[in-house]
């Protein structure tokens, strides 16, 4: 599927805003501090941060990445760190999705998945909270 960078960004930011707005108040306040970003593919540094290698055949499959310290792992002295970021990668989505309906759903699921990392949830926690 061909998806222009600007349209992908609009879809991601729109979905992120809707998802964050739908969260319970306590979670929403924390999630509003996140930065949502888009890129074509993960950088070499991003791949290394998750233990993948640029030459790994699965490196191009990464749809999204949470970078930061999950809320459950934070300490008092973590206040002066860079803001947490969720990045979605356009080209893997374009390669995976056949149409815009599929693209929108995969974006939604990926944002929810990455928010789970931010909150420090396990996969089951997401489903129990209606986010899975």
Helices and strands as residue ranges (DSSP letters): H 5-22, H 25-31, E 35-39, H 44-49, G 59-61, E 64-67, G 71-73, G 76-80, E 85-89, H 90-96, H 100-119, H 123-128
